Amino acid sequence: MKRIEDTMAKGWIRVRTAGATKAFKPELELEWHRIRLIIAEMIHFIRQMAVYCHLELIECSWKALVDFINEKEGNLNALINAHRVYLDRMVKKILLIGPKAGREENQVREAFSLILGFYDATKHFYNLCMTESSRRDSERDQTRGIYTTTDRRTKLWRPLRPPWHHPICA
């Protein structure tokens, strides 16, 4: 759950910087707004799941295990069995595992896979927008007489002089 939350936080930072830059197409502003809303809802969902798991599931089950230990009843096998019950309860309740039509269904894992799929789609959309923005900037620069290209070794943009500014042509 923490990994999903960290991933979505990184996605949120990327989307916020994408919204702050004016380099993207103005016609995509509504799409970026929708993406920001959906990511905010997903982050809220993940944080609420974490709070629910901590307060409602872990603490209650932990209290039951500690009460068993404080009663000092049984032997080591009883303690191991109580701990096993505690762990089984955690797995079933946190992952919302329940039998349905003869098979177990993991609803939390499905929700997390949808969230990660949306994150990947957003990252791809961001990269496409950045590529388009770079292409438009390059076209705008060429109309002003500034030619740019990428240096393949450093992956940095560096200015090129137009061919008529070459020392041989001078």
C-alpha positions, 0 to 999 in steps of 0.5 A, a space after each residue: 500500500 505504501 508503494 502505491 501511495 509513493 507512486 501516486 505522489 510522484 505522479 501527482 508531482 508530475 501532473 502538477 508541474 505539467 499543469 503549471 507549465 504553459 508549454 502544453 497545448 491549451 486544448 488539453 487543459 481540461 484533460 489535465 484538470 481531469 487527471 489531477 482530480 482523479 489522481 487526487 481521489 486515488 491518493 485520498 482512497 489509498 490514504 483512507 485505506 491505510 488509516 482503516 487498516 491501521 485503526 480498524 484491523 491491525 489495532 483491534 486484532 493486535 489487542 486481541 493477541 495481547 489480551 491472549 498473551 496477558 491471560 497467560 493461558 496455554 502453552 507455546 503451541 497455543 501462543 503460536 496458534 493465536 499468532 497464526 490466527 492474528 496473521 490470517 485475520 490480517 491477510 483476509 481483512 486487509 486484502 478483503 479476501 472472501 470466497 465467492 462462487 468457489 474462488 477467492 477474489 482479491 478486491 484490493 489488488 484489483 483496485 491497486 492494479 487499476 490505480 497503477 494502470 492509470 499512473 502508467 497511462 498518465 506518465 505516457 500522456 505526459 511524455 507525449 505532451 512533452 514531446 509535442 511541446 518540444 517539437 512546437 518549441 523547435 518549430 517556433 525557434 526555426 521560424 525565429 532563425 534559431 536551430 536546435 538539436 539534441 546532443 546524443 551523448 548528453 541528451 541536452 539541447 544545444 543551439 546550432 548556428 544556421 549554415 550561413 553563419 559557418 566560418 567558411 561561408 563568412 
